[in-house]
Amino acid sequence: MNTHIEDDDAPPDLVDVTTMSANPDSVKEEESTPRVPITLVTGYLGAGKTTLLNHILTEKHGKKIAVIMNEFGDSSDIEKPLTVNEGGQEVTEWMEVGNGCICCSVKDTGVMALESLMERKGTFDYILLETTGLADPGNIAPVFWMDEGLGSSIYLDGIVTLVDAKNILRLLDEPAPEEKADAHNEGEHDHGSGPILSMAHMQVSHADVIILNKTDLVTPEELEVVRDRISAINSVAKVHVTDHSRTPQIEGVVLDLHAYDHLDDLDFSRKGHSHMDPAISTIAVTIPPIAADQVPRVDSWLQSVLWESALPQPAMGSTESHPLQFEIHRLKGILRLQDGSSRIIQAVRDVFEIRDAETTKDDGKPSQALCKIVLIGRGLGPTIDPWKKSLESFIRR
């Protein structure tokens, strides 16, 4: 009997494919092909990432998915069925895994695998990139904006973090040295004497979707404690509870997240500020609609917050910084303009963009008429007041 399907660390069965080259006659067609969505799948060692990929690749979802797995997976006994060039720097084989999907294995963060994959653009319509258990997603996600070639071919649909319900509290509270994370603004602010910042914190804080896995190993009371702690770190991520990485559905959980387009669904009246985690927390700022010519002011405010870790306070025509010492891991927002249009803000660390919203949804609720900006990070303070006052005064001066 084949038992490795239920093994958290077992890779999908791979079947060798000898001809995977793109059709040279399809160059013109590829030029007009829309950008391909990519989901970053992260989570600590043993959380169940590979089992989740197995589940997705065997589901009938109607998509041709390209899966990039890190060869240094969650266990040293994972078979490595794919070969790489000497030095382990280049992908040399893509393998067919059924359902029209293909898979590869790499030894780096996956950028080279993405470049290799895009040579076959048109043979797949979705990408899943699995990171190593100790990978900081904030170091990987910005690549999709900063690399000009990749940025024109793919877009980040969202970040999915798997959480081991049995072990997550220990990983957050008492991480081993190799499980600790350095502040991304190290040297600018001294957080050395502050609460422990673990890699588990980083993975949860960056997530758009959190899959709370292995819940069969904890009691209902323990699960509730875990959920509260996860919400304290990231109160805007969608949380799905499961065991053995068996999600009830694929779309909206791992695929087709549209993570930046549904901020209207969040109840900001309840989540002005999350319950505090000692290391990372969430704040949500809402302000009335703005004029189109005020969007550049929002851009300038974001530059100060994300690039300089400074909260601007305009006074007498100059900009001063609020004394908060903070760092932002994720930022999402929707700007409602007075002309009825909308803009979407998305940011990972210090890389951000403001773009037109694909759709404008208005169901008559008062919250739909507001600008909304969500920040997840460290040192954000106990209330939203400084942030709200800073944003309002800065863009309306």
N, C-alpha and C positions, 0 to 999 in steps of 0.2 A: 504494500500500500504506500502511496506517495504521501509522506507526512510533512514535507517541508513547506507546503502552502501555508500552514498555520504557524510556522516558525517566524518570529518577528524579524530575523536577520537573513532569511533566505531570499535570494534574488529570483526574478521570474525565469521560467524555462525559456531558453533562447535557442532558436533554430538558425543555423548559418544561412546567410543569403549571399550569393556570389555576384549578383547584378543589382546594385542599388543606385547606379549613376542616374543623374537627371537627364531628361531628354533635351538635347541641344536645340531642338526645333521649338522648344517652349519658352525661349528667352523673352520674346516680346510679351507673351502671356504673363510671365512671372513679374515683369516690370509693373504690371497693373494689379498684381495680386495684393489684397489688403494685408496690413501688418498682422502677424500671428501672435495670439495671446500666449503668455508664459506664466505659469504658476510656480513659485518657489516653495518647495516642501522642506521644512526644517523641523528640528526637534532634537532633544538630547539622545544620547546613546541608548538604544533599546526601547525607544518610545513607540516604535512600530511603523517607521516610515516605509521600509521595504515591503512589509505586509500590506500596507495601504496601496502601494504601487501594484502589487500582485492583484489586489482586489479590483483596482481600476482597469488593469489591462485585461482582466477576464470578464468584465461587465459588458453587456451589450448597450453601449452608449452612443453608437453611431458616429463616433469620431475617430479620425486617424491621428493617434497621439505619438509624439516623439518623446521618449523618456531618457533623461540623462542621469545616470547614477554615478555617484562618486565611488571609485574603485576601492578606496580605503573606507569601507562601509562600517556598519555598527558592530562588526564582529570579525576577528582575525581568521575565522574559518569559512568565510564566504568564498565560494568558488569565484575565480576570475576568468570567465570563459572568453573574454575578449582580449586581443593583443594590442599593445601600444608600441610606438617606436622606442628605440633605445633611449633611456633617460626618462621615459614615461611622460613625455610632453605632448604627444599628438595622438588623436584618435585615429585608428587605422581600420576599424570595422564598425559597421552598424548591423544590427541583427533584427530579424523579424520576430515578433512575439505573438502574432495572431491578431485578429480583429483589425488588420490593416495597420497595426502599430509597429514602430521600430524602437530599438533601445541601444544605448551605448554605455560604456563604462570609462571613466576618466580618473586621473590622479590629481587634478587641480580643481579650481572652483567652477569649471564648466565653461569658461569663456571660449577656450579653443574648441570645445565640443560644439558650442553654439555656432561658431564660425564654420566648422565642418558641416554641421547640420544644414545651415542656410544654403549650402551648395545644392541641396536637394529640395529647396523650397518648392511647394506645389504638391509634394507627396504626403504632406501631413497638414493638419489644421489646428494643432494645439501642442504646446511643449510643457513638460513637467521636468523641473530641475531639482533633484534631491541633493541636499547638502550633507556634509559630515556632521556628526553629532556635536562637535565643538565649533562649528562654523557660526560666525556672527552674521546674520542675514543683512545687517546694515552695511556690511562691507561688500556684499555681492549685488544687492538690488540696484544701487546707483549706476552700475555698469550699463544697464539697459537704457539709461539716458545719456551717459557720457560717451559711450562708444558710438560714433556717428554711423558706422555701417550697421551695427546691430539695432540702433535706435530707429533706423528707417525700415527695418524688417520685422521687428518684434516689439511688443509692448508688455509691460508688467501688469498682468491682470490682478495679481494679488499675492500675498504671502500666507501660507498655511503652516501652522505650528502644531505638531503633535505633542501632547503632554502625557507623561506617564503618571497617572493618578496615584499610584502607589509610592512613588519616589520623589515627586515634584517638590514637596515641602522641604525635604532634606536638601535638594539641589538649590533651593532658594535661600535657605537659612544657614546651612553648614556645608558650602561647596568645598571640594578639595582644591588645592592650588591650581591644578590644570583646568578646573571648572569655573574659575573666577574670570571676570571680564574687566578689561581696562576701559576707563571712560574715554570716549572718542575725542574729547577735548582735553585730554591729559596734558598738563602743563599750563593750561589756561586757568583752571579752577582746581582748587585743592579739595578733592572729595576723599582723600586718603583716610581721614578720621571719621568719615560718615559710614552709613550702613553698607553691608556687603553687597556688591554688585556682581551677580553671577551670570554665566552665559545663559542660564535658564531665564533670568530676567530679560536679557536682551532678546531672546527668541520669542518670549511671550509679548514683550512690548512692541515688537515690530509686526505682529500678526494682524491680518485682516480676518482670518478664521482660525479658531482654536479647536482642535479635535481632542477632547479629553478622553484618553484611551486607557485601556486596562482597568476599567471601572468595576469589573467583576472581582478584582482583587482587594477592594475596599468596601467598608460598610456604608450604608446611606449617610450616616452621620459624618464619616470621614470624607465622603464625596462632597458634602455640603461645605465643609471647611475648605476643601481644595477649590471649589467653585468661587467661594468668597475671596480667596486669596488671588486667584487669577483675575477676577473682576477688579480687585484693588489695584492691580498693575495695569490692566488694559480693559477698561469698561465698555469699549465700543466694538471690540471684536465679537463676531458671532461665535457662540460656543455650541459644539455638538458633542454629546456624550455617547460613547461607544465602547465596545471591547473587541479585541482581536482586529482592530482597525476596520471593522465592517461598518461603513457609514450607510445610513438608510437610503441615501441617494448620492449621485456624483455631481450633477449640475447644481451649482450654488453652494456646494461644500468644498469641492476641489477644483472643478471646472466652471468656467463662465461665472466668475465671482463678481465682476464689475464692481470691484471693491470701492472705487472712488465715486460711483454714480448713485449711491443710495443713502446718502447721509440724511435725506429726508425721513428715512424710516427710524432714525434714532430719536428717542424721547429725551430731548435736551432739558426739559423742565425737571426731570428727575436726576439727570446726570450732569449738572453744572460742575460738579467735582466728584471724583470717585472716592470711596473709602481709601484712606491712605495706606499704601505699602511703604515701609520705611525706605525703600530704595527708589522705586519708580511709581508714578501715579499718572492719572489722566485728568485733564481739564477740558471743558467745552465752553467756548465763548460765543454768545449770540449778540448781534447788533442789527439795527434796522437796515433796510435796503440802502445801497449806495448808488451814486451817479457813476456813469461810465468813466468819466474823467478822474474818478477817485481810485480806480483799479491800480494805476501805477503807484499810488500811495500805499496800497496794500502790499504791492511787490516790494517797495522800499522797506516797509515794516518787517516783512518776512526775511529780507536780507539781513537786517539787524539781528533778528531773533535767531535765525538759522546759521548765519555765517559768523556772527560776532558774539553770539550768546549774550546779547544785550537787549533789554526791554526798553525801547525808546519812550521818552516823555517829552514832547515838544513844549518849549517854554521860551517866549520872547524870540521866536524865529529860529531857535537852535535846538539841537537834540541832546538830551542828557540820558544817562542810563539808569534804570532802576537797579537798586542794590542786589536784587535776587541773583544768585549764582546757580545757573541751570544748564542743562543740555537737553536738546530735543532729539528723540529717536524717530518718531513718526509724527507727521502732521497731515491732516486731511481737512478739506473745507469746501463749502459751496457759497459762492457770492451771489446774492440776489441783487440784480440791478433794477433801478427805478423804471427802466424802459421795458421791464418784463423778461429780459434775457437772464442767463445765469452763466457763471464761470465755476470751474472745478479746480481746486487746489490739491496737489498731491506732492508729498515730500518724504524722502527717506534721508535722515540726517541732514546734511547741508545742501543736498541736491533737491531742487523743487521746480515745479512748473505750474503755471496758471493757464488753463485752456478752456475753450468753449464747452459747455455741457452738451452732451449728445441729445438729451431730451429735457424738457421742462415739465415737471409734474406739479400740479397744484390741486389738492383735493379739498381746498377750502379751510383747512386747519390753520390757525394763526401761526404755527411754527413754520409753515411752508413759505411765509413771506419774509423770513429772517435770513441774514447771513449767518453762517455757522462755521466755526473753526475749532477743530479738535486737536489737542496737543498731548502727546504721550512722551514722558521723559523724566529726568531726574532734577530734583531741586525746584519744582514748580511752585512751591509755596502752599499754604493751607487753604487759600481762597482764590477765587477767580478775579477778585476785584482789581488787582494791579494790572492784569492782562486786559480786562475789558476796558478799563480807563485808558490804558496805553493805546490800544487799537483805535478806540473811538476818537480820542483827542488827536492822534497822529494823522488819521486819514481825513479829518474834518477841519483841520487847522487852516 
